[in-house]
Amino acid sequence: MAYLQITLNISNHNRPAAANVYQKHKTSFLNTIAGATSKELLIRDEDVQVLHGLETTT
């Protein structure tokens, strides 16, 4: 398993809109990206992170 973590600096005012974008694209990511296993949104005081889980091959 490999993870891609994207960290975004989003103002508190715009975080609801960011959450809507995440919800809008989560399913399409999981259904169209080969090996995609998960996608999580982490909203923290200092930033917003999107964590993508991907299968790996050996």
Biopython code that builds the backbone (N, CA, C, O; Angstrom):
import numpy as np
from Bio.PDB.StructureBuilder import StructureBuilder

atoms = [
    (1, "MET", "N", (0.849, -1.172, 0.000)),
    (1, "MET", "CA", (0.000, 0.000, 0.000)),
    (1, "MET", "C", (0.891, 1.229, 0.000)),
    (1, "MET", "O", (1.882, 1.295, 0.726)),
    (2, "ALA", "N", (0.528, 2.195, -0.817)),
    (2, "ALA", "CA", (1.224, 3.480, -0.857)),
    (2, "ALA", "C", (0.187, 4.579, -0.651)),
    (2, "ALA", "O", (-0.990, 4.414, -0.972)),
    (3, "TYR", "N", (0.650, 5.697, -0.113)),
    (3, "TYR", "CA", (-0.248, 6.820, 0.134)),
    (3, "TYR", "C", (0.300, 8.079, -0.517)),
    (3, "TYR", "O", (1.504, 8.333, -0.500)),
    (4, "LEU", "N", (-0.590, 8.850, -1.081)),
    (4, "LEU", "CA", (-0.269, 10.172, -1.600)),
    (4, "LEU", "C", (-1.001, 11.164, -0.717)),
    (4, "LEU", "O", (-2.229, 11.146, -0.633)),
    (5, "GLN", "N", (-0.248, 12.024, -0.062)),
    (5, "GLN", "CA", (-0.827, 13.021, 0.838)),
    (5, "GLN", "C", (-0.659, 14.399, 0.223)),
    (5, "GLN", "O", (0.452, 14.811, -0.112)),
    (6, "ILE", "N", (-1.764, 15.104, 0.078)),
    (6, "ILE", "CA", (-1.745, 16.465, -0.450)),
    (6, "ILE", "C", (-2.189, 17.395, 0.665)),
    (6, "ILE", "O", (-3.265, 17.217, 1.236)),
    (7, "THR", "N", (-1.364, 18.386, 0.976)),
    (7, "THR", "CA", (-1.669, 19.349, 2.029)),
    (7, "THR", "C", (-2.033, 20.679, 1.390)),
    (7, "THR", "O", (-1.317, 21.187, 0.528)),
    (8, "LEU", "N", (-3.156, 21.231, 1.826)),
    (8, "LEU", "CA", (-3.673, 22.480, 1.268)),
    (8, "LEU", "C", (-3.858, 23.508, 2.375)),
    (8, "LEU", "O", (-4.326, 23.177, 3.465)),
    (9, "ASN", "N", (-3.495, 24.739, 2.099)),
    (9, "ASN", "CA", (-3.761, 25.839, 3.024)),
    (9, "ASN", "C", (-5.058, 26.501, 2.577)),
    (9, "ASN", "O", (-5.077, 27.261, 1.609)),
    (10, "ILE", "N", (-6.137, 26.204, 3.289)),
    (10, "ILE", "CA", (-7.460, 26.707, 2.940)),
    (10, "ILE", "C", (-8.014, 27.456, 4.144)),
    (10, "ILE", "O", (-7.998, 26.944, 5.263)),
    (11, "SER", "N", (-8.499, 28.655, 3.911)),
    (11, "SER", "CA", (-9.044, 29.458, 5.011)),
    (11, "SER", "C", (-10.268, 28.770, 5.614)),
    (11, "SER", "O", (-10.957, 28.004, 4.940)),
    (12, "ASN", "N", (-10.524, 29.048, 6.871)),
    (12, "ASN", "CA", (-11.686, 28.466, 7.544)),
    (12, "ASN", "C", (-12.971, 28.782, 6.787)),
    (12, "ASN", "O", (-13.882, 27.957, 6.726)),
    (13, "HIS", "N", (-13.037, 29.960, 6.222)),
    (13, "HIS", "CA", (-14.221, 30.395, 5.479)),
    (13, "HIS", "C", (-14.487, 29.499, 4.260)),
    (13, "HIS", "O", (-15.643, 29.265, 3.908)),
    (14, "ASN", "N", (-13.432, 29.001, 3.618)),
    (14, "ASN", "CA", (-13.567, 28.208, 2.393)),
    (14, "ASN", "C", (-13.557, 26.699, 2.618)),
    (14, "ASN", "O", (-13.679, 25.938, 1.659)),
    (15, "ARG", "N", (-13.415, 26.260, 3.842)),
    (15, "ARG", "CA", (-13.336, 24.820, 4.099)),
    (15, "ARG", "C", (-14.607, 24.055, 3.748)),
    (15, "ARG", "O", (-14.508, 22.931, 3.255)),
    (16, "PRO", "N", (-15.798, 24.609, 3.979)),
    (16, "PRO", "CA", (-16.996, 23.878, 3.529)),
    (16, "PRO", "C", (-16.999, 23.647, 2.014)),
    (16, "PRO", "O", (-17.411, 22.581, 1.556)),
    (17, "ALA", "N", (-16.553, 24.616, 1.246)),
    (17, "ALA", "CA", (-16.477, 24.450, -0.209)),
    (17, "ALA", "C", (-15.450, 23.382, -0.572)),
    (17, "ALA", "O", (-15.674, 22.593, -1.490)),
    (18, "ALA", "N", (-14.332, 23.351, 0.138)),
    (18, "ALA", "CA", (-13.311, 22.329, -0.109)),
    (18, "ALA", "C", (-13.864, 20.940, 0.186)),
    (18, "ALA", "O", (-13.588, 19.991, -0.548)),
    (19, "ALA", "N", (-14.636, 20.819, 1.250)),
    (19, "ALA", "CA", (-15.250, 19.531, 1.588)),
    (19, "ALA", "C", (-16.229, 19.100, 0.496)),
    (19, "ALA", "O", (-16.329, 17.911, 0.195)),
    (20, "ASN", "N", (-16.944, 20.041, -0.095)),
    (20, "ASN", "CA", (-17.862, 19.712, -1.190)),
    (20, "ASN", "C", (-17.113, 19.217, -2.417)),
    (20, "ASN", "O", (-17.555, 18.273, -3.071)),
    (21, "VAL", "N", (-15.988, 19.840, -2.737)),
    (21, "VAL", "CA", (-15.171, 19.382, -3.868)),
    (21, "VAL", "C", (-14.680, 17.963, -3.604)),
    (21, "VAL", "O", (-14.717, 17.117, -4.498)),
    (22, "TYR", "N", (-14.224, 17.698, -2.394)),
    (22, "TYR", "CA", (-13.771, 16.354, -2.020)),
    (22, "TYR", "C", (-14.896, 15.339, -2.238)),
    (22, "TYR", "O", (-14.687, 14.312, -2.884)),
    (23, "GLN", "N", (-16.082, 15.622, -1.703)),
    (23, "GLN", "CA", (-17.208, 14.698, -1.834)),
    (23, "GLN", "C", (-17.579, 14.476, -3.300)),
    (23, "GLN", "O", (-17.910, 13.360, -3.700)),
    (24, "LYS", "N", (-17.522, 15.533, -4.089)),
    (24, "LYS", "CA", (-17.883, 15.447, -5.502)),
    (24, "LYS", "C", (-16.961, 14.507, -6.273)),
    (24, "LYS", "O", (-17.416, 13.790, -7.164)),
    (25, "HIS", "N", (-15.668, 14.501, -5.939)),
    (25, "HIS", "CA", (-14.689, 13.756, -6.733)),
    (25, "HIS", "C", (-14.213, 12.455, -6.093)),
    (25, "HIS", "O", (-13.474, 11.706, -6.732)),
    (26, "LYS", "N", (-14.603, 12.165, -4.875)),
    (26, "LYS", "CA", (-14.127, 10.956, -4.187)),
    (26, "LYS", "C", (-14.499, 9.689, -4.956)),
    (26, "LYS", "O", (-13.632, 8.860, -5.234)),
    (27, "THR", "N", (-15.758, 9.533, -5.298)),
    (27, "THR", "CA", (-16.205, 8.312, -5.961)),
    (27, "THR", "C", (-15.561, 8.139, -7.326)),
    (27, "THR", "O", (-15.149, 7.033, -7.677)),
    (28, "SER", "N", (-15.466, 9.211, -8.100)),
    (28, "SER", "CA", (-14.847, 9.077, -9.424)),
    (28, "SER", "C", (-13.377, 8.698, -9.307)),
    (28, "SER", "O", (-12.874, 7.936, -10.133)),
    (29, "PHE", "N", (-12.675, 9.214, -8.295)),
    (29, "PHE", "CA", (-11.283, 8.819, -8.069)),
    (29, "PHE", "C", (-11.204, 7.321, -7.801)),
    (29, "PHE", "O", (-10.396, 6.619, -8.408)),
    (30, "LEU", "N", (-12.040, 6.835, -6.896)),
    (30, "LEU", "CA", (-11.991, 5.421, -6.526)),
    (30, "LEU", "C", (-12.404, 4.511, -7.679)),
    (30, "LEU", "O", (-11.920, 3.384, -7.778)),
    (31, "ASN", "N", (-13.288, 4.984, -8.546)),
    (31, "ASN", "CA", (-13.784, 4.159, -9.648)),
    (31, "ASN", "C", (-12.945, 4.228, -10.916)),
    (31, "ASN", "O", (-13.036, 3.331, -11.753)),
    (32, "THR", "N", (-12.133, 5.262, -11.082)),
    (32, "THR", "CA", (-11.421, 5.419, -12.356)),
    (32, "THR", "C", (-9.903, 5.323, -12.262)),
    (32, "THR", "O", (-9.246, 5.112, -13.281)),
    (33, "ILE", "N", (-9.335, 5.471, -11.089)),
    (33, "ILE", "CA", (-7.878, 5.399, -10.949)),
    (33, "ILE", "C", (-7.485, 3.961, -10.616)),
    (33, "ILE", "O", (-7.887, 3.425, -9.584)),
    (34, "ALA", "N", (-6.705, 3.347, -11.489)),
    (34, "ALA", "CA", (-6.284, 1.964, -11.268)),
    (34, "ALA", "C", (-5.519, 1.848, -9.957)),
    (34, "ALA", "O", (-4.571, 2.594, -9.715)),
    (35, "GLY", "N", (-5.934, 0.913, -9.117)),
    (35, "GLY", "CA", (-5.257, 0.667, -7.850)),
    (35, "GLY", "C", (-5.702, 1.545, -6.702)),
    (35, "GLY", "O", (-5.223, 1.375, -5.581)),
    (36, "ALA", "N", (-6.607, 2.483, -6.947)),
    (36, "ALA", "CA", (-7.084, 3.355, -5.868)),
    (36, "ALA", "C", (-7.900, 2.536, -4.874)),
    (36, "ALA", "O", (-8.806, 1.800, -5.265)),
    (37, "THR", "N", (-7.579, 2.665, -3.594)),
    (37, "THR", "CA", (-8.293, 1.909, -2.565)),
    (37, "THR", "C", (-9.014, 2.790, -1.562)),
    (37, "THR", "O", (-9.979, 2.349, -0.938)),
    (38, "SER", "N", (-8.565, 4.025, -1.395)),
    (38, "SER", "CA", (-9.206, 4.901, -0.412)),
    (38, "SER", "C", (-8.888, 6.356, -0.714)),
    (38, "SER", "O", (-7.941, 6.673, -1.433)),
    (39, "LYS", "N", (-9.703, 7.224, -0.146)),
    (39, "LYS", "CA", (-9.474, 8.661, -0.236)),
    (39, "LYS", "C", (-10.100, 9.266, 1.011)),
    (39, "LYS", "O", (-11.296, 9.100, 1.251)),
    (40, "GLU", "N", (-9.303, 9.961, 1.801)),
    (40, "GLU", "CA", (-9.768, 10.519, 3.070)),
    (40, "GLU", "C", (-9.482, 12.010, 3.126)),
    (40, "GLU", "O", (-8.465, 12.481, 2.618)),
    (41, "LEU", "N", (-10.386, 12.736, 3.746)),
    (41, "LEU", "CA", (-10.230, 14.172, 3.951)),
    (41, "LEU", "C", (-9.934, 14.410, 5.422)),
    (41, "LEU", "O", (-10.688, 13.978, 6.294)),
    (42, "LEU", "N", (-8.836, 15.099, 5.692)),
    (42, "LEU", "CA", (-8.434, 15.417, 7.061)),
    (42, "LEU", "C", (-8.457, 16.929, 7.224)),
    (42, "LEU", "O", (-7.642, 17.638, 6.633)),
    (43, "ILE", "N", (-9.390, 17.418, 8.024)),
    (43, "ILE", "CA", (-9.476, 18.854, 8.270)),
    (43, "ILE", "C", (-8.861, 19.125, 9.632)),
    (43, "ILE", "O", (-9.374, 18.688, 10.663)),
    (44, "ARG", "N", (-7.753, 19.855, 9.616)),
    (44, "ARG", "CA", (-7.028, 20.162, 10.849)),
    (44, "ARG", "C", (-7.020, 21.668, 11.053)),
    (44, "ARG", "O", (-7.325, 22.425, 10.131)),
    (45, "ASP", "N", (-6.675, 22.102, 12.250)),
    (45, "ASP", "CA", (-6.629, 23.538, 12.525)),
    (45, "ASP", "C", (-5.666, 24.261, 11.588)),
    (45, "ASP", "O", (-5.961, 25.362, 11.124)),
    (46, "GLU", "N", (-4.517, 23.648, 11.307)),
    (46, "GLU", "CA", (-3.479, 24.321, 10.535)),
    (46, "GLU", "C", (-3.602, 24.152, 9.019)),
    (46, "GLU", "O", (-3.041, 24.948, 8.266)),
    (47, "ASP", "N", (-4.335, 23.117, 8.554)),
    (47, "ASP", "CA", (-4.451, 22.881, 7.118)),
    (47, "ASP", "C", (-5.526, 21.845, 6.833)),
    (47, "ASP", "O", (-6.193, 21.342, 7.737)),
    (48, "VAL", "N", (-5.673, 21.543, 5.553)),
    (48, "VAL", "CA", (-6.572, 20.491, 5.093)),
    (48, "VAL", "C", (-5.718, 19.514, 4.299)),
    (48, "VAL", "O", (-4.912, 19.923, 3.463)),
    (49, "GLN", "N", (-5.894, 18.216, 4.561)),
    (49, "GLN", "CA", (-5.122, 17.209, 3.845)),
    (49, "GLN", "C", (-6.064, 16.225, 3.171)),
    (49, "GLN", "O", (-7.120, 15.881, 3.702)),
    (50, "VAL", "N", (-5.658, 15.782, 1.994)),
    (50, "VAL", "CA", (-6.354, 14.706, 1.304)),
    (50, "VAL", "C", (-5.360, 13.558, 1.210)),
    (50, "VAL", "O", (-4.254, 13.719, 0.695)),
    (51, "LEU", "N", (-5.769, 12.393, 1.717)),
    (51, "LEU", "CA", (-4.910, 11.216, 1.743)),
    (51, "LEU", "C", (-5.486, 10.181, 0.781)),
    (51, "LEU", "O", (-6.607, 9.707, 0.963)),
    (52, "HIS", "N", (-4.703, 9.834, -0.251)),
    (52, "HIS", "CA", (-5.117, 8.866, -1.262)),
    (52, "HIS", "C", (-4.398, 7.547, -0.993)),
    (52, "HIS", "O", (-3.174, 7.526, -0.863)),
    (53, "GLY", "N", (-5.140, 6.454, -0.909)),
    (53, "GLY", "CA", (-4.556, 5.127, -0.741)),
    (53, "GLY", "C", (-4.515, 4.401, -2.073)),
    (53, "GLY", "O", (-5.500, 4.385, -2.812)),
    (54, "LEU", "N", (-3.367, 3.796, -2.379)),
    (54, "LEU", "CA", (-3.178, 3.109, -3.657)),
    (54, "LEU", "C", (-2.528, 1.755, -3.427)),
    (54, "LEU", "O", (-1.626, 1.623, -2.600)),
    (55, "GLU", "N", (-2.991, 0.750, -4.161)),
    (55, "GLU", "CA", (-2.357, -0.563, -4.111)),
    (55, "GLU", "C", (-0.982, -0.478, -4.756)),
    (55, "GLU", "O", (-0.758, 0.321, -5.665)),
    (56, "THR", "N", (-0.074, -1.304, -4.281)),
    (56, "THR", "CA", (1.250, -1.377, -4.898)),
    (56, "THR", "C", (1.492, -2.799, -5.378)),
    (56, "THR", "O", (0.860, -3.741, -4.899)),
    (57, "THR", "N", (2.400, -2.950, -6.313)),
    (57, "THR", "CA", (2.777, -4.276, -6.790)),
    (57, "THR", "C", (4.242, -4.496, -6.474)),
    (57, "THR", "O", (5.030, -3.552, -6.409)),
    (58, "THR", "N", (4.592, -5.749, -6.281)),
    (58, "THR", "CA", (5.994, -6.069, -5.991)),
    (58, "THR", "C", (6.600, -6.886, -7.094)),
    (58, "THR", "O", (7.774, -7.248, -7.020)),
]
sb = StructureBuilder()
sb.init_structure("model")
sb.init_model(0)
sb.init_chain("A")
sb.init_seg("    ")
for serial, (resi, resn, name, xyz) in enumerate(atoms, 1):
    if name == "N":
        sb.init_residue(resn, " ", resi, " ")
    sb.init_atom(name, np.array(xyz, "f"), 0.0, 1.0, " ", f" {name:<3s}", serial, name[0])
structure = sb.get_structure()
